[in-house]
């Protein structure tokens, strides 16, 4: 999901090609998410060739998926060797309090799910603010070659 483009727009401004995959009900020609290309699809079955991307960002995505392990397989397949995956998700079981969240995560749970395909490089935490009732974790991972 590309949201409103808060992440993709700065990447595009620095000359990067940004492809977004969003649900068919969201990925319409009038959707304004500031990306180079948007396609309707499913994060669990990506319609891209092997080794397409240098970076995949899953911001507020993993917790919504029916089969997050399928997304991890697809991210690994479509990333180039030594490519990076950034996952942002609410931290802990309180993340299930949000509408349509099917899964909750901790850093340890993400790391366990991603090994041996990815290596944990860095973790950042965002405090719960405003309407967010739980802290957010941002996990930076590198594809294991």
N, C-alpha and C positions, 0 to 999 in steps of 0.2 A: 504493500500500500504506500502510495506516495503522499498521502495527506494533502496539505496545502502548498507543498513545495519548499518548506522552510529549510530542508536539508538539500534538496536537489538544485534549487536555484543558485546558491553560491558555487556549487560544483560546476554547473553549466557556465557561469560567468568566468570561471578560470579555464574554460576551453574543453572541459570533459564532456563526453557523450553520456547522457543519463537515460537509461531505459527503465520504465516503471511497469510493473505488473499489478493490476488491481482487479477486483472481482468484476464480472461482466456488468453488474448493476451500477458500478461506480466508474468504470473505464469507458466513458463516452467521449465523443469528439468535443463536447463542451466542457469537460472536466478541466479545471484550471489548477494543475499541480506543477507547472513550470518544469517540464522534462523534455528531452529531445524526442522521445518516443514513448507512447503509452499503449499497452496492449491489455486486452481482457484475458484473464487467466487465473491460475491457481498456484500459489507458492509451493504446493506439494508436488506439482508436475509442471516444471518450467519448460517452455517451448523455445529453448535456446540450445545451440550446439555446445559440445564439450569445450571447456577452456575458453569461454567467451569473455569473461570479466576479470578485471583486476581487483574489484571491490564489490561486495554485496552488502547492502544495509537493510536490516530487518528491524525497523523501528515500530514498536507497538504492533508486532505481527505474530510472533511465536505463540503468545498466550491465546490466540484465536483459533489456532489450527487444530483440525481433527487428528492429523498424523504428523506431529512436528518432526519425527524421525525422517519422514519422507522429504521434508524441506531441507533437513541437514544433508541428506544424500544428494539432493538436487543442487544445493549450494556448493558442495564439494565437486560435483561433476562439472558445473558450469564455471567454476573459478579456474583461473590459470594457476600454474604451479607457483607456490608462494604467494597466492592471492590472499586477500583479507576479507573477513566476515565480521561485521559489527552488529551485535544484537542489543536492542534496548527493550526492556520489559519491566513491568512492576515486579518488585521483589517480595517474595514470601506468599504465604497462603491467603493473606488479605487481598491479593490481586484477584482472587476469584469473586470478590464482591462486586466487580464491574460487570455490566451487561455484556454478554457474549464471550466472556473469558472462560475458556475450557481447561486451561492449564495454569499452574503457577510455577515460578522458578526461583531458585537461589543460584548463587555463583557456582556452588558445588554441584548442583543438579545439572546446570548447563555444561560445566566442564566434563562431568561424567558422560553426558549424552554425546558430546562432541569428540571425545577421544576414541579412536586414534586418528580421525580425519583432520582434526584441528588442534593447534597448540594455543593455550591461553597466553596472551601477551600482556594484557592490562585490564584492569577493572576500575570503573568510576561509579560513584553513587551520586544521585540527585535526591535531595531531601524532599519529603512530601510537602507540597505547597498548593495553595488555592484549592481547586476541586480535587486534586490528587490526594487520596487518603493513604497511599502507600509510597514508600521510597521507590525510586527507579534505579535499576542497575544497567550500566552500559558495559558490555563485554567485548573486548577487542581480541580477535582470534586470527591466527595465520594458518592457512591450509598446509597440512603436512605433506611434503613431497614424496 
